[in-house]
Amino acid sequence: MSDVQSHFDGEADRYDHWKQRNWYYYDTIKRIYRERIAKDDAVLEVGCGTGEILAGIQTGRAMGIDISPEMIRIAAAKHPQLEWHAATTAGLGTIVGEPFDVVFLSDVIEHIEDVPATFRDLRSVCRPGTRLLINMANPAWEPLLLVLEKLGKKMPEGPHHRISVGTLTRTLADLGFALERRDHELLFPAYIPVVSALVNAIGRLPLIRRLSLIEILEYRFSGEIAEQDSLAGHLP
Ligand SMILES: C[S@@+](CC[C@H](N)C(=O)[O-])C[C@H]1O[C@@H](n2cnc3c(N)ncnc32)[C@H](O)[C@@H]1O
C-alpha cells in the first residue's frame, strides 16, 4: 500500500468534518466546478475523496475514482446513484467505455506520485476536445498552510509535493493537453462577514489575483502527443 493511500484511508472518517470546518473554501471549489461543467457532460473526477464535489454538480454520466478504498466506501454510501471506484488511473481504460467530456482533479495533483504517468493513462479516457480541469493551492501559500495544519486548523496534508503551474503545463503539453485558461480565487479563504467578500473582490484585480490561494487551470486534449512522448511509449 502506498503512503498516500494509507494517509487518506486514515483521514477518511474525518474528511467531511474538515470540509464543514473550512466550508467557505469548499463552497468556492464547488461553485468553480458548477460554473464550468454543463448538465449533460460526462464527467470523471480523479481523487474524488468522499465525493462531495462530484455529487454537488449536475452532470450526465458521473464517475469518481480514488486511490483510497475508505474514501470510496464513504462516497458510495452517501451517493449510491453515482459510479465510484477505488482505483488510480492505471487500467482505467478497462473500466470506462465512452470517453469523458470533462476530467477534473481538485486538490489532488500534489499527492500524485507519478504525474506524467497519470496523465498518460488519462488519455485513454479522453477524446479530442475533452477538457481537463485542475485546481490546486498556490505553492507560495505552502508555509502558511503548514502553520495552519500545525495549529489544527486544516486537514493534515500527508505525503505531497507542490508542483508549479509552469512545470505542470509543460508536462501536460507533451501529452497533448494545452492550457486554455488560468484563473485565481480566494485571497482570503476563511469567512468573516463583509471582510471576506471585500478582500476577495480586491483579490480579483490584475496582479493581486496571482497571490490568491486557489489556482484553477483548464486544459483541452488535442488527441495529439509530442513526438518524444510517442517514442517513449514505444521504448522497451
Ligand atoms: C486532498 S484530497 C481531495 C479530495 C477531493 N477531490 C476534494 O477536493 O474534496 C486528495 C484525494 O486524492 C486521492 N489520491 C491521491 N493520489 C491519487 C491517485 N494517484 N489516484 C487517485 N486518487 C488519488 C486521495 O486518496 C484523496 O482522497
The ligand as a Gaussian input file, in Angstrom:
#p B3LYP/6-31G(d) Opt

LIG

0 1
 C       -6.978000      16.385000      -0.576000
 S       -7.964000      15.033000      -1.098000
 C       -9.096000      15.816000      -2.241000
 C      -10.415000      15.076000      -2.345000
 C      -11.470000      15.747000      -3.211000
 N      -11.009000      15.935000      -4.574000
 C      -11.855000      17.072000      -2.612000
 O      -11.427000      18.120000      -3.117000
 O      -12.576000      17.063000      -1.634000
 C       -6.907000      14.153000      -2.231000
 C       -7.510000      12.836000      -2.676000
 O       -6.749000      12.316000      -3.768000
 C       -6.640000      10.919000      -3.616000
 N       -5.474000      10.479000      -4.416000
 C       -4.173000      10.760000      -4.188000
 N       -3.396000      10.208000      -5.152000
 C       -4.240000       9.587000      -6.016000
 C       -4.046000       8.837000      -7.215000
 N       -2.825000       8.638000      -7.744000
 N       -5.134000       8.343000      -7.849000
 C       -6.380000       8.530000      -7.327000
 N       -6.613000       9.214000      -6.187000
 C       -5.566000       9.753000      -5.536000
 C       -6.517000      10.719000      -2.115000
 O       -6.848000       9.419000      -1.694000
 C       -7.516000      11.773000      -1.597000
 O       -8.802000      11.261000      -1.427000

